Amino acid sequence: MSNTGTSISETPAAAPLKKTLLNATHRATKAKMVDFGGWDMPVEYPCPGGGLIAEHLAARTAAGLFDVSHMGEIQFRGPGSLAAVQHITMNDAAKLKDGQAHYSALLTPQGTFVDDILVHRLGENDYMLVVNAGTKDKDFAWIRQQVGRFPSIHISDYSSYYSQLALQGPYALKTLQKLTKVDLAAIKNYWFTWGTVAGVPNVMIARTGYSGEDGFEVYIPADEGITVKTWEALLEAGAEFGIRPCGLGARNTLRLEAGMSLYGHEISEEINVLEAGLDRWLKLDKSEFIGRDALLAAQAAGGPKRKIVGLEMVERGIGRDGYSVLSLTGEAIGNITSGSPAPFLKTNIAMALVPASVAASGEDVLVDVRGNRVRAKQVPLPFYKRAKK
């Protein structure tokens, strides 16, 4: 997940851009700002010494701090909460313990994606879904439509109640530990707890992220003074380790190296769970849920006809989002869903949606790079996987 995000793209200028509580802070540091799903967000921070590559490498080798307050938080409360969450998500929330989270998705009846999400069990009859920024309003409306009339449940959009900061990298734990008495090492991956951070009480500390690195996402009260104070305290605490503030550019290249899906790219309302290769989080043996019948039918019919694969360019050229993928004989067979230089791996990589037969063969392909046919080899996903300590 999404953790999970949306693609960096222009949106109609009619509506004023939304701003996180760190907007003035980002602008004061002269960060490059972009319209990201209707939010005014930093894509990278200024040089010298900054920029996307420096931010990416900081998150891989030291620590990176991201403002992800644009993400949405939707809470389910009441005795009917688990039944509702089970009905609209593909993973099995019944297996979650208090203080545990997992990756999941909201699916259409066709088994494609409304959105990918994180589900947190706050307590008995109390769940929080973290959804993507650009799809939050759509997700909330869809959830209310699907389960709003379920008995004994109260569904609330609490997105405006939280500022969310993501601290990622090998020195994330040491950085955050300076600011809290919570034993961070005791928090397992995809678990969370509550504590005081930088003097701010009632902060949710989750060992989650969207970079392929160890790290934490902290949910603090949505107060500008508190948010700025926490942001600055984290940067100060991580200074000795080489921490950097990181924008959406590095967030995207980090998740791509780690083989993590992005809504609107590897997952969408046109791509199903089996095609996306996310079936390890798909629990078809649980009770009925939206999309289950379609996915069971797809399995019975022999599996997906298309698959997401990893590509590494072996000739000069970068496979960008949307570029066509061709067979070695020149036949159009698919397209790049995400592509970029990989700053840490020092190569050009991409994920692509191609026929399942091509994915199974592992054969090389061609990528149409502005009229030039550039050879690429299939490689396993993820491209990058951090070493276990």
C-alpha positions as a Markdown table, in Angstrom:
| # | Residue | x | y | z |
|---|---|---|---|---|
| 1 | Met | 0.0 | 0.0 | 0.0 |
| 2 | Ser | -1.0 | 1.6 | -1.1 |
| 3 | Asn | -0.1 | 1.9 | 1.2 |
| 4 | Thr | -1.1 | 3.1 | -1.3 |
| 5 | Gly | -1.3 | 6.7 | -3.9 |
| 6 | Thr | -2.5 | 8.0 | -7.3 |
| 7 | Ser | -0.6 | 9.1 | -10.3 |
| 8 | Ile | 0.9 | 12.5 | -10.6 |
| 9 | Ser | -1.3 | 14.3 | -13.1 |
| 10 | Glu | -3.1 | 17.4 | -13.9 |
| 11 | Thr | -6.7 | 17.8 | -12.8 |
| 12 | Pro | -9.3 | 20.4 | -13.9 |
| 13 | Ala | -8.5 | 23.8 | -12.5 |
| 14 | Ala | -12.1 | 24.7 | -11.6 |
| 15 | Ala | -11.9 | 23.5 | -8.0 |
| 16 | Pro | -9.3 | 25.0 | -5.7 |
| 17 | Leu | -6.5 | 22.7 | -4.7 |
| 18 | Lys | -6.7 | 21.1 | -1.3 |
| 19 | Lys | -3.7 | 21.7 | 1.1 |
| 20 | Thr | -2.2 | 19.7 | 3.9 |
| 21 | Leu | -1.3 | 21.5 | 7.1 |
| 22 | Leu | 2.4 | 21.4 | 6.0 |
| 23 | Asn | 1.7 | 23.3 | 2.7 |
| 24 | Ala | 3.2 | 26.6 | 4.0 |
| 25 | Thr | 6.2 | 24.6 | 5.3 |
| 26 | His | 6.8 | 22.9 | 1.9 |
| 27 | Arg | 6.5 | 26.2 | 0.1 |
| 28 | Ala | 8.8 | 28.0 | 2.5 |
| 29 | Thr | 11.5 | 25.4 | 1.6 |
| 30 | Lys | 10.8 | 26.1 | -2.1 |
| 31 | Ala | 9.7 | 22.6 | -2.8 |
| 32 | Lys | 8.4 | 22.0 | -6.3 |
| 33 | Met | 4.6 | 21.7 | -5.9 |
| 34 | Val | 2.2 | 19.9 | -8.2 |
| 35 | Asp | -1.5 | 19.2 | -8.6 |
| 36 | Phe | -1.8 | 15.6 | -7.3 |
| 37 | Gly | -5.3 | 14.3 | -7.4 |
| 38 | Gly | -6.6 | 17.8 | -6.5 |
| 39 | Trp | -4.0 | 18.3 | -3.7 |
| 40 | Asp | -1.2 | 20.9 | -3.8 |
| 41 | Met | 1.7 | 18.5 | -2.9 |
| 42 | Pro | 5.5 | 18.6 | -3.0 |
| 43 | Val | 7.0 | 16.4 | -5.8 |
| 44 | Glu | 10.6 | 17.2 | -4.8 |
| 45 | Tyr | 12.6 | 19.5 | -2.6 |
| 46 | Pro | 15.2 | 21.9 | -3.9 |
| 47 | Cys | 18.8 | 21.4 | -5.0 |
| 48 | Pro | 21.7 | 21.7 | -4.3 |
| 49 | Gly | 22.0 | 18.5 | -2.4 |
| 50 | Gly | 18.3 | 17.7 | -2.9 |
| 51 | Gly | 16.1 | 16.5 | -5.7 |
| 52 | Leu | 14.4 | 13.2 | -6.5 |
| 53 | Ile | 17.5 | 11.1 | -6.6 |
| 54 | Ala | 18.9 | 12.4 | -3.4 |
| 55 | Glu | 15.6 | 11.8 | -1.7 |
| 56 | His | 15.2 | 8.3 | -3.0 |
| 57 | Leu | 18.7 | 7.3 | -1.9 |
| 58 | Ala | 18.1 | 8.9 | 1.5 |
| 59 | Ala | 15.1 | 6.6 | 2.0 |
| 60 | Arg | 17.1 | 3.6 | 0.9 |
| 61 | Thr | 20.2 | 4.2 | 2.9 |
| 62 | Ala | 19.3 | 6.6 | 5.8 |
| 63 | Ala | 15.8 | 8.0 | 6.3 |
| 64 | Gly | 13.1 | 9.9 | 4.3 |
| 65 | Leu | 10.2 | 11.8 | 5.7 |
| 66 | Phe | 7.0 | 12.2 | 3.6 |
| 67 | Asp | 3.9 | 14.3 | 4.1 |
| 68 | Val | 1.1 | 11.9 | 3.2 |
| 69 | Ser | -1.7 | 13.8 | 5.0 |
| 70 | His | -3.7 | 13.8 | 1.8 |
| 71 | Met | -4.5 | 10.1 | 2.3 |
| 72 | Gly | -8.0 | 9.3 | 3.5 |
| 73 | Glu | -9.2 | 7.6 | 6.7 |
| 74 | Ile | -12.6 | 6.0 | 6.9 |
| 75 | Gln | -13.7 | 4.4 | 10.2 |
| 76 | Phe | -16.3 | 1.7 | 10.8 |
| 77 | Arg | -17.7 | 1.4 | 14.3 |
| 78 | Gly | -20.4 | -0.8 | 15.8 |
| 79 | Pro | -21.3 | -4.5 | 16.1 |
| 80 | Gly | -21.9 | -4.7 | 12.4 |
| 81 | Ser | -18.4 | -3.4 | 11.4 |
| 82 | Leu | -16.6 | -6.6 | 10.8 |
| 83 | Ala | -19.4 | -8.0 | 8.6 |
| 84 | Ala | -19.4 | -4.7 | 6.5 |
| 85 | Val | -15.6 | -4.7 | 6.1 |
| 86 | Gln | -15.6 | -8.4 | 5.1 |
| 87 | His | -18.3 | -7.7 | 2.5 |
| 88 | Ile | -16.4 | -4.9 | 0.7 |
| 89 | Thr | -12.7 | -6.1 | 1.0 |
| 90 | Met | -10.8 | -9.0 | -0.4 |
| 91 | Asn | -8.6 | -9.9 | 2.5 |
| 92 | Asp | -9.9 | -11.6 | 5.7 |
| 93 | Ala | -10.4 | -9.0 | 8.4 |
| 94 | Ala | -11.7 | -11.6 | 10.8 |
| 95 | Lys | -8.1 | -12.7 | 11.3 |
| 96 | Leu | -6.9 | -9.3 | 12.4 |
| 97 | Lys | -6.0 | -8.8 | 16.1 |
| 98 | Asp | -6.4 | -5.5 | 18.0 |
| 99 | Gly | -3.5 | -3.3 | 16.8 |
| 100 | Gln | -2.9 | -5.2 | 13.6 |
| 101 | Ala | -3.3 | -4.0 | 10.0 |
| 102 | His | -3.2 | -5.7 | 6.6 |
| 103 | Tyr | -3.2 | -4.8 | 2.9 |
| 104 | Ser | -6.5 | -5.3 | 1.1 |
| 105 | Ala | -8.7 | -3.8 | -1.6 |
| 106 | Leu | -12.2 | -2.7 | -2.4 |
| 107 | Leu | -13.4 | -4.6 | -5.5 |
| 108 | Thr | -16.0 | -4.2 | -8.1 |
| 109 | Pro | -18.4 | -7.1 | -8.9 |
| 110 | Gln | -16.0 | -7.9 | -11.8 |
| 111 | Gly | -13.1 | -8.4 | -9.4 |
| 112 | Thr | -11.3 | -5.3 | -10.5 |
| 113 | Phe | -10.3 | -2.4 | -8.2 |
| 114 | Val | -12.3 | 0.4 | -6.7 |
| 115 | Asp | -9.1 | 1.1 | -4.7 |
| 116 | Asp | -6.4 | -0.6 | -2.7 |
| 117 | Ile | -6.4 | 0.1 | 1.0 |
| 118 | Leu | -4.9 | -0.7 | 4.4 |
| 119 | Val | -7.4 | -2.1 | 7.0 |
| 120 | His | -6.5 | -1.4 | 10.7 |
| 121 | Arg | -8.3 | -3.1 | 13.6 |
| 122 | Leu | -8.5 | -0.5 | 16.3 |
| 123 | Gly | -10.5 | -2.7 | 18.6 |
| 124 | Glu | -13.5 | -4.9 | 18.7 |
| 125 | Asn | -16.1 | -3.5 | 16.3 |
| 126 | Asp | -13.7 | -0.7 | 15.3 |
| 127 | Tyr | -11.8 | -0.6 | 12.0 |
| 128 | Met | -10.0 | 2.1 | 10.1 |
| 129 | Leu | -9.5 | 1.9 | 6.3 |
| 130 | Val | -6.7 | 4.1 | 4.9 |
| 131 | Val | -7.6 | 4.9 | 1.2 |
| 132 | Asn | -5.9 | 6.8 | -1.6 |
| 133 | Ala | -6.1 | 10.5 | -1.7 |
| 134 | Gly | -7.4 | 10.9 | -5.3 |
| 135 | Thr | -10.1 | 8.2 | -4.8 |
| 136 | Lys | -11.2 | 9.1 | -1.2 |
| 137 | Asp | -14.5 | 10.8 | -2.0 |
| 138 | Lys | -15.4 | 8.1 | -4.6 |
| 139 | Asp | -14.4 | 5.3 | -2.1 |
| 140 | Phe | -16.5 | 6.8 | 0.7 |
| 141 | Ala | -19.6 | 7.2 | -1.5 |
| 142 | Trp | -19.1 | 3.6 | -2.8 |
| 143 | Ile | -18.7 | 2.2 | 0.7 |
| 144 | Arg | -21.8 | 4.0 | 1.9 |
| 145 | Gln | -23.7 | 2.6 | -1.1 |
| 146 | Gln | -22.6 | -0.9 | -0.5 |
| 147 | Val | -22.9 | -1.3 | 3.2 |
| 148 | Gly | -24.4 | 2.0 | 4.5 |
| 149 | Arg | -27.6 | 0.2 | 5.3 |
| 150 | Phe | -26.0 | -2.7 | 7.1 |
| 151 | Pro | -27.4 | -2.9 | 10.7 |
| 152 | Ser | -25.4 | -1.8 | 13.7 |
| 153 | Ile | -22.7 | 0.1 | 11.9 |
| 154 | His | -21.6 | 3.8 | 11.8 |
| 155 | Ile | -19.3 | 4.8 | 8.9 |
| 156 | Ser | -17.4 | 8.1 | 9.2 |
| 157 | Asp | -14.9 | 9.9 | 7.0 |
| 158 | Tyr | -12.2 | 11.0 | 9.5 |
| 159 | Ser | -9.7 | 12.2 | 6.9 |
| 160 | Ser | -9.8 | 15.8 | 8.2 |
| 161 | Tyr | -9.0 | 14.6 | 11.8 |
| 162 | Tyr | -5.5 | 13.3 | 10.9 |
| 163 | Ser | -2.1 | 14.5 | 9.6 |
| 164 | Gln | -0.2 | 11.5 | 8.4 |
| 165 | Leu | 3.6 | 11.5 | 8.2 |
| 166 | Ala | 5.6 | 8.5 | 6.7 |
| 167 | Leu | 9.2 | 8.0 | 8.1 |
| 168 | Gln | 10.9 | 5.4 | 5.9 |
| 169 | Gly | 14.4 | 3.9 | 5.8 |
| 170 | Pro | 17.0 | 1.9 | 7.7 |
| 171 | Tyr | 17.4 | 4.7 | 10.3 |
| 172 | Ala | 13.6 | 5.4 | 10.6 |
| 173 | Leu | 13.4 | 3.5 | 13.9 |
| 174 | Lys | 16.4 | 5.3 | 15.5 |
| 175 | Thr | 15.1 | 8.6 | 14.4 |
| 176 | Leu | 11.5 | 8.1 | 15.7 |
| 177 | Gln | 12.8 | 6.4 | 18.9 |
| 178 | Lys | 14.4 | 9.7 | 20.0 |
| 179 | Leu | 10.9 | 11.3 | 20.2 |
| 180 | Thr | 8.9 | 8.6 | 21.9 |
| 181 | Lys | 9.0 | 6.3 | 24.9 |
| 182 | Val | 7.1 | 3.6 | 22.9 |
| 183 | Asp | 9.4 | 0.6 | 22.3 |
| 184 | Leu | 9.3 | 0.8 | 18.5 |
| 185 | Ala | 11.4 | -2.4 | 18.0 |
| 186 | Ala | 8.5 | -4.3 | 19.6 |
| 187 | Ile | 6.0 | -3.2 | 16.9 |
| 188 | Lys | 5.9 | -5.9 | 14.3 |
| 189 | Asn | 5.5 | -5.2 | 10.6 |
| 190 | Tyr | 1.8 | -4.2 | 9.9 |
| 191 | Trp | 1.1 | -3.7 | 13.5 |
| 192 | Phe | 0.5 | -0.4 | 15.3 |
| 193 | Thr | 0.1 | 1.2 | 18.7 |
| 194 | Trp | -0.6 | 4.5 | 20.4 |
| 195 | Gly | 1.8 | 6.8 | 22.2 |
| 196 | Thr | 3.3 | 10.3 | 22.6 |
| 197 | Val | 5.6 | 11.5 | 19.8 |
| 198 | Ala | 7.5 | 14.8 | 20.1 |
| 199 | Gly | 5.3 | 15.7 | 23.1 |
| 200 | Val | 2.1 | 15.1 | 21.2 |
| 201 | Pro | -0.2 | 12.5 | 22.9 |
| 202 | Asn | -2.6 | 10.1 | 21.3 |
| 203 | Val | -0.5 | 9.5 | 18.1 |
| 204 | Met | -1.1 | 6.3 | 16.2 |
| 205 | Ile | 2.3 | 4.7 | 15.3 |
| 206 | Ala | 2.1 | 2.1 | 12.5 |
| 207 | Arg | 4.9 | 0.0 | 11.2 |
| 208 | Thr | 3.8 | 0.4 | 7.6 |
| 209 | Gly | 4.9 | 2.2 | 4.5 |
| 210 | Tyr | 5.0 | 2.4 | 0.7 |
| 211 | Ser | 8.8 | 2.4 | 0.0 |
| 212 | Gly | 10.0 | -1.2 | 0.4 |
| 213 | Glu | 11.9 | -0.1 | 3.5 |
| 214 | Asp | 11.3 | -0.5 | 7.2 |
| 215 | Gly | 9.6 | 2.5 | 8.6 |
| 216 | Phe | 6.6 | 4.0 | 10.3 |
| 217 | Glu | 3.5 | 6.0 | 9.5 |
| 218 | Val | 2.3 | 8.3 | 12.3 |
| 219 | Tyr | -1.2 | 9.7 | 12.5 |
| 220 | Ile | -1.2 | 12.9 | 14.5 |
| 221 | Pro | -4.1 | 15.3 | 15.4 |
| 222 | Ala | -4.9 | 17.6 | 12.4 |
| 223 | Asp | -3.7 | 20.8 | 14.0 |
| 224 | Glu | -1.3 | 23.0 | 12.0 |
| 225 | Gly | 1.0 | 23.8 | 15.0 |
| 226 | Ile | 1.2 | 20.2 | 16.1 |
| 227 | Thr | 1.8 | 19.0 | 12.5 |
| 228 | Val | 4.6 | 21.4 | 11.8 |
| 229 | Lys | 6.1 | 20.8 | 15.2 |
| 230 | Thr | 6.2 | 17.0 | 14.6 |
| 231 | Trp | 7.6 | 17.4 | 11.1 |
| 232 | Glu | 10.4 | 19.6 | 12.3 |
| 233 | Ala | 11.1 | 17.4 | 15.3 |
| 234 | Leu | 11.5 | 14.4 | 13.0 |
| 235 | Leu | 13.8 | 16.2 | 10.7 |
| 236 | Glu | 16.0 | 17.4 | 13.6 |
| 237 | Ala | 16.0 | 13.9 | 15.2 |
| 238 | Gly | 17.1 | 12.3 | 11.9 |
| 239 | Ala | 19.7 | 14.9 | 11.0 |
| 240 | Glu | 22.6 | 12.8 | 12.3 |
| 241 | Phe | 21.5 | 9.9 | 10.1 |
| 242 | Gly | 21.1 | 11.9 | 6.9 |
| 243 | Ile | 17.3 | 12.3 | 6.9 |
| 244 | Arg | 15.7 | 14.2 | 4.0 |
| 245 | Pro | 12.2 | 15.5 | 3.4 |
| 246 | Cys | 10.9 | 13.5 | 0.4 |
| 247 | Gly | 8.3 | 14.4 | -2.2 |
| 248 | Leu | 5.9 | 12.4 | -4.4 |
| 249 | Gly | 8.6 | 11.8 | -7.0 |
| 250 | Ala | 10.8 | 9.7 | -4.7 |
| 251 | Arg | 7.7 | 8.1 | -3.2 |
| 252 | Asn | 6.9 | 6.8 | -6.8 |
| 253 | Thr | 10.4 | 5.6 | -7.7 |
| 254 | Leu | 10.7 | 3.9 | -4.3 |
| 255 | Arg | 7.5 | 2.0 | -4.6 |
| 256 | Leu | 8.3 | 1.1 | -8.2 |
| 257 | Glu | 11.7 | -0.4 | -7.3 |
| 258 | Ala | 9.8 | -2.3 | -4.5 |
| 259 | Gly | 7.3 | -3.6 | -7.1 |
| 260 | Met | 4.4 | -2.0 | -5.3 |
| 261 | Ser | 1.2 | -1.4 | -7.3 |
| 262 | Leu | -0.2 | 2.1 | -7.9 |
| 263 | Tyr | -3.9 | 2.8 | -8.4 |
| 264 | Gly | -4.5 | 3.9 | -12.0 |
| 265 | His | -1.4 | 2.0 | -13.2 |
| 266 | Glu | -1.0 | -1.6 | -12.0 |
| 267 | Ile | -4.5 | -1.7 | -10.5 |
| 268 | Ser | -7.7 | -0.1 | -11.8 |
| 269 | Glu | -11.3 | -0.8 | -12.7 |
| 270 | Glu | -10.0 | -2.5 | -15.8 |
| 271 | Ile | -7.4 | -4.8 | -14.1 |
| 272 | Asn | -8.5 | -7.6 | -11.8 |
| 273 | Val | -6.8 | -9.0 | -8.8 |
| 274 | Leu | -5.4 | -12.1 | -10.6 |
| 275 | Glu | -4.0 | -10.0 | -13.4 |
| 276 | Ala | -2.4 | -7.6 | -11.0 |
| 277 | Gly | -0.6 | -10.5 | -9.2 |
| 278 | Leu | -2.1 | -9.5 | -5.8 |
| 279 | Asp | -3.8 | -12.8 | -5.2 |
| 280 | Arg | -1.7 | -13.5 | -2.1 |
| 281 | Trp | -4.0 | -11.0 | -0.3 |
| 282 | Leu | -7.1 | -12.4 | -1.9 |
| 283 | Lys | -9.0 | -14.8 | 0.5 |
| 284 | Leu | -11.5 | -16.6 | -1.7 |
| 285 | Asp | -12.2 | -19.1 | 1.1 |
| 286 | Lys | -13.8 | -16.5 | 3.4 |
| 287 | Ser | -17.5 | -15.6 | 3.3 |
| 288 | Glu | -19.1 | -13.9 | 0.3 |
| 289 | Phe | -17.6 | -10.6 | -0.7 |
| 290 | Ile | -17.9 | -8.2 | -3.7 |
| 291 | Gly | -15.9 | -9.5 | -6.6 |
| 292 | Arg | -15.5 | -13.1 | -5.3 |
| 293 | Asp | -17.8 | -14.8 | -7.8 |
| 294 | Ala | -16.0 | -13.2 | -10.8 |
| 295 | Leu | -12.6 | -14.1 | -9.5 |
| 296 | Leu | -13.6 | -17.7 | -8.8 |
| 297 | Ala | -15.0 | -17.9 | -12.4 |
| 298 | Ala | -11.7 | -16.5 | -13.7 |
| 299 | Gln | -9.8 | -19.1 | -11.9 |
| 300 | Ala | -12.1 | -21.9 | -13.1 |
| 301 | Ala | -11.6 | -20.6 | -16.7 |
| 302 | Gly | -7.9 | -21.2 | -16.5 |
| 303 | Gly | -6.6 | -18.1 | -14.7 |
| 304 | Pro | -5.9 | -14.6 | -15.9 |
| 305 | Lys | -5.4 | -13.8 | -19.6 |
| 306 | Arg | -3.0 | -10.9 | -18.8 |
| 307 | Lys | -0.4 | -10.5 | -16.1 |
| 308 | Ile | 1.7 | -7.7 | -14.6 |
| 309 | Val | 5.4 | -8.4 | -15.1 |
| 310 | Gly | 8.7 | -6.7 | -14.3 |
| 311 | Leu | 10.9 | -5.4 | -17.1 |
| 312 | Glu | 14.5 | -4.2 | -17.1 |
| 313 | Met | 15.7 | -2.3 | -20.1 |
| 314 | Val | 18.8 | -4.0 | -21.7 |
| 315 | Glu | 19.3 | -1.3 | -24.4 |
| 316 | Arg | 19.5 | 2.4 | -24.0 |
| 317 | Gly | 16.0 | 3.9 | -23.3 |
| 318 | Ile | 13.5 | 4.4 | -20.5 |
| 319 | Gly | 10.1 | 2.7 | -20.7 |
| 320 | Arg | 7.7 | 5.3 | -19.4 |
| 321 | Asp | 4.1 | 4.9 | -18.3 |
| 322 | Gly | 1.8 | 4.1 | -21.2 |
| 323 | Tyr | 4.5 | 3.1 | -23.7 |
| 324 | Ser | 3.6 | 0.2 | -25.9 |
| 325 | Val | 5.1 | -3.3 | -25.4 |
| 326 | Leu | 5.8 | -5.4 | -28.5 |
| 327 | Ser | 6.9 | -8.9 | -29.1 |
| 328 | Leu | 10.3 | -9.4 | -30.7 |
| 329 | Thr | 8.6 | -9.8 | -34.0 |
| 330 | Gly | 7.0 | -6.4 | -33.6 |
| 331 | Glu | 3.4 | -7.3 | -32.6 |
| 332 | Ala | 1.8 | -5.0 | -30.1 |
| 333 | Ile | 1.1 | -7.1 | -27.0 |
| 334 | Gly | 0.7 | -4.8 | -24.0 |
| 335 | Asn | 1.7 | -1.5 | -22.4 |
| 336 | Ile | 4.0 | -0.1 | -19.6 |
| 337 | Thr | 1.9 | 0.6 | -16.5 |
| 338 | Ser | 4.8 | 2.3 | -14.6 |
| 339 | Gly | 8.3 | 3.0 | -15.8 |
| 340 | Ser | 11.3 | 5.0 | -14.6 |
| 341 | Pro | 15.0 | 5.0 | -13.9 |
| 342 | Ala | 15.7 | 3.2 | -10.7 |
| 343 | Pro | 18.0 | 5.5 | -8.6 |
| 344 | Phe | 19.2 | 2.8 | -6.2 |
| 345 | Leu | 19.5 | -0.1 | -8.6 |
| 346 | Lys | 21.0 | 2.2 | -11.3 |
| 347 | Thr | 19.1 | 0.8 | -14.2 |
| 348 | Asn | 15.8 | 1.5 | -16.1 |
| 349 | Ile | 12.9 | -0.6 | -14.9 |
| 350 | Ala | 9.2 | -0.9 | -15.6 |
| 351 | Met | 6.1 | -2.9 | -14.9 |
| 352 | Ala | 3.9 | -3.9 | -17.8 |
| 353 | Leu | 0.6 | -5.6 | -18.5 |
| 354 | Val | 1.2 | -8.4 | -21.1 |
| 355 | Pro | -0.5 | -11.6 | -22.1 |
| 356 | Ala | -0.2 | -14.4 | -19.6 |
| 357 | Ser | 1.5 | -16.6 | -22.2 |
| 358 | Val | 4.2 | -14.0 | -22.6 |
| 359 | Ala | 4.6 | -13.6 | -18.8 |
| 360 | Ala | 4.9 | -17.4 | -18.4 |
| 361 | Ser | 7.5 | -17.7 | -21.2 |
| 362 | Gly | 9.8 | -15.1 | -19.6 |
| 363 | Glu | 10.8 | -14.0 | -23.1 |
| 364 | Asp | 12.3 | -10.7 | -23.9 |
| 365 | Val | 10.1 | -7.9 | -25.3 |
| 366 | Leu | 10.5 | -4.6 | -27.1 |
| 367 | Val | 9.3 | -1.3 | -25.7 |
| 368 | Asp | 8.3 | 1.5 | -28.1 |
| 369 | Val | 10.3 | 4.5 | -26.8 |
| 370 | Arg | 9.2 | 7.5 | -28.9 |
| 371 | Gly | 9.4 | 5.4 | -32.1 |
| 372 | Asn | 12.5 | 3.4 | -31.2 |
| 373 | Arg | 12.1 | -0.2 | -30.3 |
| 374 | Val | 14.2 | -0.9 | -27.2 |
| 375 | Arg | 14.8 | -4.4 | -25.9 |
| 376 | Ala | 13.8 | -5.3 | -22.4 |
| 377 | Lys | 14.1 | -8.5 | -20.4 |
| 378 | Gln | 11.6 | -9.9 | -17.9 |
| 379 | Val | 12.8 | -10.0 | -14.3 |
| 380 | Pro | 11.1 | -11.1 | -11.1 |
| 381 | Leu | 9.2 | -8.7 | -9.0 |
| 382 | Pro | 10.0 | -6.9 | -6.8 |
| 383 | Phe | 13.0 | -5.4 | -8.4 |
| 384 | Tyr | 14.4 | -4.4 | -5.0 |
| 385 | Lys | 14.0 | -6.2 | -1.7 |
| 386 | Arg | 15.6 | -4.9 | 1.4 |
| 387 | Ala | 18.0 | -7.2 | 3.3 |
| 388 | Lys | 16.5 | -8.8 | 6.4 |
| 389 | Lys | 18.5 | -8.0 | 9.6 |
